[in-house]
């Protein structure tokens, strides 16, 4: 199988490049080699490579900055994704794409399922939702995986920010009223590789939630990080109202991955297991 992978320099993309390698030829690109803002060029590259699958790990992910860069966020997360979907359809390729818990408003009391109505609270969430809709409207074969609170051994993410701040700040104040499942890029990549290797893949597709097992809050996640590293910096739980951000966040980011388990037999590890594995790989 020939796989075209975008976003190889990102948290999920770098993990995917390694995880997908056993499946065949992985043609992996960063933004310099495959720029989603240059549709003529990326359509030409797709036509020349003629991959069986396009795995799009590239995205605009600066949630707060998106509030002032809405045009760029929509170009990358919506318009470019729609172009990828049409290019995939033109060659009969499967498009694998990643979306987010931020397409929901967080008002539901229980974990969200795939059929729940989206209602994003911020520009980032709206741009990702429009990307989802563009894929569905394109008619291409697709797998869209919504995930949440993604982190990795490297790059800019909550885990690394907490570790850096704990070494320089007298105390840490972290929100304790937003609930979700921290999901490791390593676990996402392993799950996607397993799914793409499934013998009955051609008969399946659509939207799936893919998150780690269990749940916690950002404060609970921070506590687990500090405890695992033996760091004693004081950690204070605060409400969202005391932590001002440009973009509103959903209070409930929990996603049910039951459909993923039923259709593919794939269950991601509990978030604590994922954290332990990532901490062993932190650079």
Backbone as numpy.savetxt, mean C-alpha at the origin, in Angstrom:
# Nx Ny Nz CAx CAy CAz Cx Cy Cz
7.01 -16.30 -16.82 6.17 -15.11 -16.82 7.05 -13.86 -16.82
6.74 -12.94 -17.70 7.44 -11.64 -17.67 6.57 -10.65 -16.92
7.17 -9.99 -15.92 6.45 -9.05 -15.07 7.09 -7.68 -15.18
6.28 -6.67 -15.44 6.76 -5.28 -15.42 6.40 -4.71 -14.07
7.41 -4.28 -13.32 7.21 -3.72 -11.98 7.58 -2.26 -11.97
6.66 -1.41 -11.55 6.95 0.02 -11.38 7.21 0.30 -9.90
7.87 1.43 -9.64 8.09 1.84 -8.25 9.08 0.98 -7.50
10.10 0.49 -8.19 11.05 -0.44 -7.56 11.81 0.19 -6.39
11.90 1.52 -6.35 12.65 2.18 -5.28 11.81 2.41 -4.03
10.51 2.14 -4.11 9.63 2.39 -2.97 9.60 1.24 -1.97
8.84 1.44 -0.90 8.78 0.44 0.17 8.24 -0.89 -0.33
7.11 -0.85 -1.02 6.49 -2.08 -1.52 7.23 -2.57 -2.76
7.62 -1.64 -3.62 8.28 -2.02 -4.86 9.59 -2.75 -4.65
10.40 -2.30 -3.70 11.69 -2.95 -3.47 11.49 -4.36 -2.93
10.47 -4.54 -2.07 10.18 -5.87 -1.56 9.63 -6.76 -2.67
8.81 -6.20 -3.54 8.24 -6.97 -4.64 9.31 -7.44 -5.63
10.29 -6.61 -5.88 11.32 -7.00 -6.84 11.99 -8.30 -6.41
12.22 -8.43 -5.12 12.83 -9.66 -4.61 11.83 -10.82 -4.59
10.62 -10.55 -4.13 9.64 -11.62 -3.96 9.16 -12.19 -5.29
9.11 -11.37 -6.33 8.60 -11.82 -7.62 9.65 -12.53 -8.47
10.92 -12.39 -8.11 12.01 -12.94 -8.94 11.85 -14.42 -9.26
11.40 -15.27 -8.32 11.26 -16.69 -8.65 10.17 -17.01 -9.67
9.30 -16.03 -9.96 8.18 -16.30 -10.87 8.55 -16.17 -12.34
9.69 -15.55 -12.62 10.08 -15.36 -14.02 10.97 -14.14 -14.19
10.83 -13.48 -15.31 11.63 -12.29 -15.62 10.93 -11.04 -15.09
11.58 -10.36 -14.16 11.02 -9.14 -13.59 11.75 -7.94 -14.17
11.02 -7.13 -14.91 11.57 -5.89 -15.48 11.15 -4.76 -14.55
12.05 -4.38 -13.66 11.72 -3.44 -12.59 12.25 -2.04 -12.91
11.40 -1.04 -12.68 11.76 0.34 -13.02 11.49 1.28 -11.86
12.34 2.29 -11.72 12.04 3.40 -10.82 11.44 4.52 -11.65
11.27 5.70 -11.05 10.60 6.79 -11.76 11.41 7.28 -12.95
12.74 7.18 -12.86 13.56 7.63 -13.99 13.39 6.71 -15.21
13.18 5.43 -14.95 13.06 4.49 -16.06 11.64 4.32 -16.56
10.66 4.64 -15.72 9.26 4.45 -16.08 8.44 5.51 -15.36
8.29 6.66 -15.99 7.65 7.81 -15.37 6.16 7.79 -15.69
5.34 7.65 -14.65 3.89 7.60 -14.86 3.33 8.92 -15.40
4.09 9.98 -15.30 3.64 11.26 -15.83 3.99 11.44 -17.30
4.58 10.42 -17.92 4.90 10.44 -19.34 4.20 9.26 -20.02
2.88 9.40 -20.24 2.09 8.26 -20.73 2.53 7.72 -22.09
2.97 8.57 -22.98 3.40 8.09 -24.30 4.59 7.15 -24.14
5.53 7.54 -23.27 6.72 6.72 -23.06 6.39 5.41 -22.36
5.52 5.45 -21.34 5.27 4.20 -20.64 4.41 3.25 -21.47
3.54 3.79 -22.31 2.78 2.90 -23.19 3.70 2.22 -24.20
4.68 2.96 -24.69 5.65 2.38 -25.62 6.45 1.27 -24.94
6.89 1.52 -23.70 7.66 0.52 -22.96 6.84 -0.74 -22.72
5.57 -0.57 -22.39 4.71 -1.72 -22.15 4.53 -2.53 -23.43
4.34 -1.84 -24.55 4.20 -2.53 -25.82 5.44 -3.30 -26.21
6.60 -2.73 -25.95 7.85 -3.40 -26.31 8.13 -4.59 -25.40
7.86 -4.46 -24.11 8.13 -5.54 -23.16 7.08 -6.66 -23.22
5.85 -6.27 -23.54 4.73 -7.21 -23.64 4.66 -8.14 -22.42
4.55 -7.57 -21.21 4.54 -8.42 -20.00 3.22 -9.16 -19.85
3.26 -10.27 -19.13 2.03 -10.98 -18.78 1.32 -10.28 -17.63
2.09 -9.58 -16.80 1.52 -8.86 -15.66 2.25 -7.53 -15.48
1.49 -6.51 -15.13 2.04 -5.21 -14.76 1.73 -5.02 -13.28
2.76 -4.88 -12.48 2.57 -4.68 -11.04 2.94 -3.23 -10.73
1.94 -2.44 -10.40 2.17 -1.02 -10.20 2.33 -0.69 -8.72
3.58 -0.54 -8.30 3.87 -0.15 -6.92 4.26 1.32 -6.82
4.11 2.05 -7.91 4.41 3.49 -7.91 3.16 4.26 -7.52
3.34 5.31 -6.74 2.19 6.11 -6.31 2.66 7.42 -5.70
1.76 8.37 -5.62 1.97 9.57 -4.83 1.45 9.26 -3.44
2.30 9.27 -2.43 1.92 8.82 -1.09 2.09 9.86 0.01
2.41 11.10 -0.35 2.59 12.15 0.66 1.21 12.66 1.08
0.62 12.00 2.08 -0.78 12.24 2.43 -1.06 13.69 2.77
-0.26 14.30 3.62 -0.52 15.69 4.01 -0.18 16.67 2.90
0.92 16.43 2.20 1.31 17.34 1.12 0.29 17.32 -0.02
-0.42 16.21 -0.16 -1.42 16.11 -1.23 -2.50 17.18 -1.09
-2.75 17.64 0.14 -3.77 18.68 0.33 -3.43 19.95 -0.43
-2.14 20.20 -0.63 -1.73 21.39 -1.39 -1.17 21.04 -2.76
-1.09 19.75 -3.06 -0.61 19.28 -4.38 -1.62 18.34 -5.01
-2.88 18.72 -4.93 -3.95 17.84 -5.40 -3.79 17.48 -6.88
-3.41 18.43 -7.68 -3.27 18.17 -9.11 -2.25 17.07 -9.37
-1.11 17.14 -8.70 -0.08 16.12 -8.88 -0.55 14.77 -8.35
-1.20 14.77 -7.19 -1.69 13.52 -6.62 -2.66 12.83 -7.56
-3.56 13.57 -8.17 -4.53 12.98 -9.09 -3.87 12.54 -10.39
-2.88 13.28 -10.85 -2.18 12.85 -12.07 -1.51 11.49 -11.89
-0.85 11.30 -10.73 -0.12 10.05 -10.50 -1.06 8.92 -10.10
-1.96 9.19 -9.16 -2.78 8.14 -8.56 -4.05 7.82 -9.34
-4.43 8.70 -10.26 -5.67 8.48 -11.00 -5.44 8.44 -12.50
-5.04 9.57 -13.08 -4.90 9.63 -14.54 -3.87 8.63 -15.05
-2.71 8.58 -14.41 -1.66 7.66 -14.86 -2.08 6.21 -14.67
-2.79 5.94 -13.58 -3.26 4.57 -13.32 -4.27 4.15 -14.38
-5.13 5.08 -14.77 -6.06 4.78 -15.85 -5.35 4.47 -17.15
-4.26 5.22 -17.41 -3.46 4.94 -18.61 -2.81 3.57 -18.55
-2.30 3.19 -17.38 -1.72 1.86 -17.20 -2.76 0.77 -17.47
-3.97 1.01 -16.95 -5.02 0.02 -17.12 -5.38 -0.17 -18.59
-5.47 0.91 -19.34 -5.78 0.80 -20.76 -4.65 0.12 -21.52
-3.41 0.41 -21.14 -2.26 -0.23 -21.77 -2.25 -1.73 -21.46
-2.60 -2.08 -20.23 -2.68 -3.50 -19.86 -3.75 -4.20 -20.68
-4.89 -3.56 -20.83 -5.98 -4.17 -21.61 -5.56 -4.39 -23.06
-4.80 -3.45 -23.60 -4.44 -3.53 -25.02 -3.56 -4.72 -25.34
-2.82 -5.23 -24.34 -1.96 -6.40 -24.58 -2.44 -7.63 -23.82
-3.57 -7.51 -23.15 -4.11 -8.65 -22.41 -3.36 -8.97 -21.15
-2.67 -7.98 -20.56 -1.90 -8.21 -19.34 -2.76 -8.03 -18.10
-2.38 -8.70 -17.04 -3.01 -8.51 -15.74 -2.38 -7.28 -15.08
-3.21 -6.39 -14.56 -2.72 -5.23 -13.81 -2.91 -5.48 -12.32
-1.81 -5.43 -11.58 -1.84 -5.52 -10.12 -1.56 -4.13 -9.57
-2.44 -3.65 -8.73 -2.35 -2.27 -8.25 -2.63 -2.25 -6.75
-2.13 -1.21 -6.07 -2.28 -1.11 -4.61 -3.05 0.16 -4.25
-4.04 -0.02 -3.39 -4.81 1.11 -2.92 -4.76 1.16 -1.40
-5.70 1.81 -0.77 -5.52 2.21 0.62 -6.81 2.20 1.44
-6.64 2.04 2.74 -7.76 2.20 3.67 -8.32 3.62 3.65
-7.55 4.57 3.15 -7.99 5.96 3.15 -9.10 6.25 2.14
-9.54 5.25 1.39 -10.73 5.45 0.55 -12.00 5.43 1.39
-11.89 5.03 2.67 -13.03 5.00 3.58 -12.94 6.15 4.59
-14.09 6.49 5.18 -14.11 7.63 6.11 -13.87 7.22 7.56
-13.83 5.92 7.85 -13.53 5.48 9.20 -14.69 5.53 10.17
-15.90 5.76 9.67 -17.05 5.87 10.56 -17.69 4.52 10.88
-17.35 3.49 10.13 -17.91 2.16 10.38 -17.35 1.60 11.69
-18.17 0.88 12.43 -17.74 0.35 13.73 -16.93 -0.93 13.61
-17.06 -1.63 12.48 -16.37 -2.90 12.28 -15.42 -2.78 11.09
-14.59 -3.80 10.84 -13.67 -3.73 9.69 -14.40 -3.59 8.36
-13.84 -2.81 7.48 -14.43 -2.60 6.16 -14.25 -3.82 5.28
-15.27 -4.12 4.48 -15.19 -5.16 3.47 -15.20 -4.49 2.10
-14.88 -5.26 1.08 -14.69 -4.71 -0.26 -15.94 -4.02 -0.82
-17.11 -4.48 -0.40 -18.35 -3.92 -0.93 -18.82 -2.67 -0.21
-18.15 -2.26 0.86 -18.54 -1.04 1.56 -18.31 0.18 0.68
-19.20 1.15 0.82 -19.11 2.36 0.00 -17.94 3.24 0.44
-17.07 3.61 -0.48 -15.96 4.51 -0.14 -16.46 5.92 0.16
-15.71 6.64 0.98 -16.02 8.04 1.27 -14.76 8.68 1.85
-13.75 8.93 1.01 -12.46 9.42 1.52 -12.56 10.79 2.17
-11.72 10.99 3.18 -11.70 12.24 3.93 -10.68 13.24 3.41
-9.75 12.80 2.58 -8.66 13.67 2.17 -8.34 13.52 0.69
-7.51 14.40 0.19 -7.16 14.40 -1.24 -6.48 13.11 -1.65
-5.55 12.64 -0.83 -4.87 11.38 -1.14 -5.88 10.25 -1.33
-6.81 10.10 -0.39 -7.81 9.06 -0.50 -8.68 9.21 -1.73
-9.04 10.45 -2.06 -9.87 10.67 -3.26 -9.09 10.33 -4.53
-7.80 10.66 -4.55 -7.01 10.35 -5.74 -6.84 8.85 -5.92
-6.68 8.12 -4.82 -6.56 6.67 -4.90 -7.89 6.03 -5.32
-8.99 6.56 -4.82 -10.30 6.05 -5.22 -10.55 6.25 -6.71
-10.17 7.41 -7.22 -10.34 7.66 -8.65 -9.48 6.70 -9.47
-8.30 6.35 -8.96 -7.47 5.36 -9.64 -8.16 4.00 -9.68
-8.77 3.60 -8.55 -9.52 2.36 -8.52 -10.62 2.35 -9.57
-11.35 3.43 -9.64 -12.47 3.52 -10.58 -12.00 3.50 -12.02
-10.85 4.11 -12.28 -10.31 4.10 -13.64 -9.94 2.68 -14.06
-9.39 1.91 -13.12 -9.05 0.51 -13.42 -10.31 -0.29 -13.72
-11.31 -0.15 -12.88 -12.56 -0.90 -13.07 -13.21 -0.54 -14.40
-13.15 0.75 -14.77 -13.80 1.20 -16.00 -13.03 0.78 -17.26
-11.76 0.48 -17.12 -10.92 0.18 -18.29 -11.24 -1.15 -18.95
-11.77 -2.08 -18.16 -12.04 -3.41 -18.69 -10.84 -4.32 -18.70
-9.72 -3.90 -18.08 -8.54 -4.77 -18.05 -8.69 -5.82 -16.95
-7.96 -6.91 -17.10 -7.86 -7.88 -16.02 -7.10 -7.21 -14.88
-7.62 -7.31 -13.67 -6.96 -6.56 -12.60 -7.12 -7.23 -11.24
-6.15 -6.95 -10.39 -6.19 -7.25 -8.97 -5.81 -5.95 -8.26
-6.72 -5.41 -7.49 -6.46 -4.20 -6.72 -6.46 -4.58 -5.25
-5.33 -4.35 -4.59 -5.18 -4.71 -3.18 -5.18 -3.44 -2.33
-6.21 -3.30 -1.50 -6.22 -2.20 -0.53 -5.49 -2.66 0.72
-4.55 -1.87 1.17 -3.81 -2.21 2.37 -3.78 -1.01 3.31
-3.08 -1.13 4.43 -3.13 -0.04 5.41 -1.83 0.07 6.19
-1.52 1.27 6.61 -0.43 1.57 7.54 0.85 0.82 7.14
1.24 1.00 5.89 2.37 0.25 5.34 3.70 0.80 5.87
4.59 -0.10 6.22 5.92 0.28 6.67 6.93 -0.74 6.16
8.21 -0.42 6.27 9.25 -1.26 5.68 10.56 -1.04 6.44
11.56 -1.89 6.18 12.85 -1.72 6.85 13.57 -0.43 6.47
13.26 0.12 5.30 13.92 1.33 4.85 12.88 2.30 4.29
13.33 3.51 3.98 12.42 4.51 3.44 11.79 5.36 4.54
10.84 6.17 4.13 10.16 7.07 5.07 8.86 6.41 5.50
8.76 6.06 6.77 7.55 5.44 7.28 7.48 5.62 8.80
6.37 5.23 9.37 6.12 5.46 10.79 7.17 4.77 11.67
7.49 3.55 11.36 8.47 2.82 12.19 9.80 3.56 12.27
10.31 3.94 11.13 11.62 4.61 11.12 11.54 6.00 11.76
10.38 6.66 11.59 10.22 7.97 12.22 10.21 7.86 13.74
9.54 6.83 14.24 9.49 6.62 15.70 10.89 6.31 16.23
11.62 5.46 15.55 12.97 5.12 16.01 13.88 6.35 16.01
13.76 7.17 14.97 14.60 8.37 14.90 14.22 9.37 15.99
12.92 9.59 16.17 12.47 10.55 17.17 12.81 10.10 18.59
12.73 8.80 18.84 13.00 8.27 20.18 14.45 8.50 20.60
15.31 8.66 19.63 16.74 8.88 19.94 17.08 10.35 20.17
16.14 11.24 19.78 16.46 12.67 19.85 15.47 13.48 20.68
14.28 12.95 20.95 13.25 13.71 21.66 13.12 13.24 23.12
12.79 14.16 24.02 12.63 13.77 25.44 11.42 12.88 25.68
10.38 13.02 24.86 9.21 12.16 24.93 8.52 12.14 23.58
7.71 11.12 23.36 6.95 10.98 22.13 5.46 11.05 22.44
4.72 11.82 21.65 3.27 11.95 21.80 2.63 11.36 20.54
1.87 10.28 20.70 1.35 9.54 19.55 -0.15 9.30 19.71
-0.85 9.45 18.60 -2.31 9.32 18.56 -2.75 7.92 18.97
-3.81 7.87 19.82 -4.28 6.58 20.32 -5.77 6.35 20.04
-6.35 7.11 19.10 -7.76 6.90 18.79 -8.00 6.63 17.31
-6.96 6.23 16.60 -7.10 5.74 15.22 -6.69 4.27 15.23
-7.53 3.42 14.66 -7.33 1.97 14.76 -7.09 1.36 13.39
-6.11 0.45 13.33 -5.80 -0.22 12.07 -4.83 -1.35 12.28
-4.29 -1.83 11.18 -3.33 -2.94 11.23 -2.06 -2.54 10.50
-0.97 -2.26 11.23 0.30 -1.97 10.56 0.68 -3.16 9.68
0.98 -2.89 8.41 1.20 -3.97 7.45 2.57 -3.83 6.81
3.36 -4.86 6.95 4.74 -4.86 6.46 4.79 -5.00 4.95
5.66 -4.23 4.32 5.87 -4.36 2.86 6.38 -5.75 2.51
7.12 -6.37 3.43 7.64 -7.72 3.19 6.50 -8.72 3.09
5.50 -8.57 3.97 4.36 -9.48 3.95 3.47 -9.23 2.73
3.31 -7.97 2.35 2.54 -7.66 1.14 3.19 -8.31 -0.07
4.50 -8.15 -0.22 5.20 -8.69 -1.38 5.11 -10.21 -1.43
5.28 -10.86 -0.27 5.20 -12.32 -0.23 3.81 -12.80 -0.63
2.78 -12.08 -0.18 1.40 -12.46 -0.50 1.12 -12.29 -1.99
1.58 -11.18 -2.58 1.35 -10.94 -4.01 2.06 -12.01 -4.84
3.28 -12.35 -4.47 4.01 -13.39 -5.20 3.27 -14.72 -5.14
2.75 -15.04 -4.00 2.00 -16.30 -3.85 0.74 -16.28 -4.73
0.06 -15.16 -4.77 -1.16 -15.04 -5.57 -0.85 -15.15 -7.06
0.22 -14.47 -7.51 0.56 -14.53 -8.93 1.02 -15.91 -9.36
1.44 -16.72 -8.41 1.86 -18.09 -8.73 0.70 -19.07 -8.71
-0.50 -18.61 -8.31 -1.65 -19.50 -8.21 -2.03 -20.05 -9.58
-2.25 -21.36 -9.69 -2.57 -21.96 -10.99 -3.89 -21.50 -11.58
-4.84 -21.08 -10.74 -6.15 -20.64 -11.23 -6.29 -19.12 -11.25
-5.17 -18.42 -11.32 -5.18 -16.96 -11.27 -6.04 -16.36 -12.37
-6.02 -16.94 -13.56 -6.74 -16.37 -14.71 -8.24 -16.28 -14.46
-8.77 -17.09 -13.55 -10.20 -17.08 -13.28 -10.59 -16.12 -12.16
-9.60 -15.42 -11.60 -9.89 -14.56 -10.46 -9.44 -13.13 -10.73
-10.02 -12.22 -10.00 -9.65 -10.82 -10.16 -10.58 -9.95 -9.35
-10.34 -8.65 -9.41 -11.19 -7.70 -8.71 -10.47 -7.02 -7.56
-11.24 -6.62 -6.55 -10.72 -5.84 -5.43 -10.62 -6.72 -4.18
-9.50 -6.56 -3.47 -9.26 -7.35 -2.26 -8.62 -6.47 -1.20
-8.97 -6.72 0.04 -8.28 -6.09 1.17 -7.14 -7.00 1.60
-5.98 -6.40 1.86 -4.78 -7.15 2.21 -4.06 -6.43 3.34
-4.34 -6.84 4.57 -3.68 -6.23 5.72 -3.21 -7.31 6.68
-2.33 -6.91 7.56 -1.84 -7.83 8.60 -2.99 -8.23 9.52
-2.81 -9.34 10.22 -3.79 -9.77 11.19 -3.74 -8.91 12.45
-4.85 -8.91 13.18 -4.91 -8.14 14.42 -5.15 -6.66 14.17
-5.11 -5.90 15.24 -5.30 -4.46 15.13 -4.63 -3.77 16.31
-4.39 -2.48 16.14 -3.83 -1.66 17.22 -4.10 -0.20 16.90
-3.50 0.69 17.64 -3.54 2.12 17.34 -2.13 2.56 16.99
-2.00 3.80 16.53 -0.64 4.30 16.26 0.19 4.29 17.55
-0.45 4.61 18.67 0.27 4.57 19.95 0.68 3.13 20.28
-0.22 2.18 20.06 0.12 0.78 20.31 1.24 0.29 19.42
1.23 0.74 18.18 2.30 0.38 17.25 3.63 0.96 17.73
3.60 2.23 18.14 4.82 2.86 18.64 5.33 2.15 19.89
4.41 1.78 20.79 4.81 1.08 22.02 5.51 -0.24 21.68
4.96 -0.97 20.71 5.55 -2.25 20.33 6.94 -2.06 19.72
7.11 -1.00 18.95 8.42 -0.71 18.33 9.46 -0.42 19.40
9.11 0.48 20.31 10.06 0.86 21.36 10.40 -0.31 22.27
9.39 -1.10 22.62 9.64 -2.24 23.50 10.54 -3.26 22.83
10.32 -3.49 21.54 11.13 -4.48 20.82 12.59 -4.06 20.74
12.83 -2.76 20.69 14.20 -2.25 20.59 14.79 -1.88 21.95
14.02 -2.06 23.02 14.52 -1.75 24.35 14.74 -0.26 24.57
13.95 0.57 23.91 14.08 2.02 24.03 13.11 2.53 25.09
13.60 3.35 26.01 12.79 3.78 27.15 12.30 5.21 27.06
12.37 5.81 25.93 11.83 7.16 25.76 10.36 7.18 26.16
9.93 8.11 27.02 8.52 8.16 27.43 7.58 8.31 26.23
6.48 7.57 26.27 5.50 7.56 25.18 4.15 7.96 25.74
3.58 9.04 25.23 2.32 9.59 25.74 1.22 9.38 24.71
0.10 8.83 25.13 -1.06 8.65 24.24 -1.85 9.95 24.19
-2.20 10.38 22.96 -2.97 11.62 22.79 -4.11 11.37 21.80
-5.17 12.19 21.87 -6.26 12.09 20.89 -5.86 12.78 19.58
-6.55 12.44 18.52 -6.25 13.05 17.22 -6.38 14.57 17.25
-7.25 15.08 18.11 -7.46 16.52 18.19 -6.22 17.26 18.68
-5.29 16.54 19.31 -4.06 17.18 19.78 -2.90 17.02 18.82
-3.16 16.38 17.67 -2.09 16.20 16.69 -2.60 16.71 15.35
-2.27 17.95 15.06 -2.80 18.61 13.87 -2.06 18.16 12.60
-2.82 17.76 11.59 -2.26 17.39 10.29 -3.08 18.07 9.20
-2.47 18.27 8.04 -3.18 18.92 6.93 -4.33 18.05 6.43
-4.12 16.73 6.43 -5.13 15.81 5.93 -5.84 15.10 7.08
-7.14 14.99 7.00 -7.90 14.23 7.98 -7.66 12.73 7.78
-7.59 12.00 8.89 -7.41 10.55 8.85 -8.67 9.85 9.37
-8.99 8.68 8.82 -10.12 7.91 9.36 -9.80 7.36 10.74
-10.78 7.35 11.62 -10.58 6.77 12.96 -10.48 5.24 12.86
-11.25 4.65 11.95 -11.24 3.21 11.78 -10.63 2.86 10.42
-9.42 2.33 10.44 -8.75 1.91 9.21 -8.70 0.39 9.09
-9.52 -0.30 9.88 -9.48 -1.76 9.86 -10.14 -2.29 8.59
-9.47 -3.20 7.91 -9.98 -3.82 6.69 -10.07 -5.32 6.90
-11.18 -5.92 6.51 -11.33 -7.36 6.58 -10.67 -8.01 5.37
-9.77 -8.95 5.62 -9.09 -9.67 4.53 -9.71 -11.05 4.29
-10.97 -11.24 4.72 -11.62 -12.54 4.60 -11.77 -12.97 3.15
-12.06 -12.06 2.26 -12.22 -12.40 0.84 -10.91 -12.89 0.25
-9.81 -12.26 0.63 -8.48 -12.68 0.17 -8.20 -14.11 0.60
-8.52 -14.42 1.85 -8.30 -15.77 2.37 -9.18 -16.78 1.66
-10.44 -16.40 1.41 -11.37 -17.33 0.78 -11.00 -17.63 -0.66
-10.58 -16.62 -1.41 -10.32 -16.80 -2.84 -8.92 -17.33 -3.13
-7.95 -16.96 -2.32 -6.56 -17.33 -2.61 -5.90 -18.16 -1.51
-6.56 -18.31 -0.38 -5.93 -19.03 0.73 -4.77 -18.28 1.33
-4.75 -16.96 1.15 -3.64 -16.13 1.62 -4.07 -15.36 2.87
-3.32 -15.53 3.95 -3.57 -14.82 5.20 -2.25 -14.20 5.66
-2.20 -12.90 5.78 -0.99 -12.25 6.25 -0.79 -12.50 7.74
0.46 -12.53 8.20 0.73 -12.75 9.63 0.16 -11.63 10.49
0.01 -11.91 11.77 -0.36 -10.87 12.72 0.64 -9.72 12.64
0.18 -8.51 12.87 1.05 -7.34 12.72 2.28 -7.40 13.62
2.18 -8.07 14.75 3.33 -8.18 15.65 4.43 -9.06 15.03
4.02 -10.12 14.34 4.99 -10.96 13.64 5.65 -10.18 12.51
4.84 -9.43 11.78 5.41 -8.63 10.70 6.41 -7.61 11.22
6.08 -6.98 12.35 7.00 -6.02 12.95 8.32 -6.66 13.34
8.27 -7.83 13.94 9.50 -8.51 14.36 10.39 -8.79 13.17
9.80 -9.22 12.06 10.59 -9.52 10.87 11.20 -8.26 10.28
10.45 -7.17 10.26 10.98 -5.93 9.71 12.10 -5.38 10.60
11.93 -5.45 11.90 12.97 -4.94 12.79 14.28 -5.69 12.63
14.18 -6.96 12.29 15.42 -7.74 12.04 16.13 -7.25 10.78
15.38 -6.59 9.89 15.97 -6.16 8.62 16.23 -4.66 8.55
15.91 -3.93 9.63 16.08 -2.47 9.61 17.55 -2.13 9.42
17.81 -1.19 8.47 19.21 -0.80 8.22 19.64 0.32 9.15
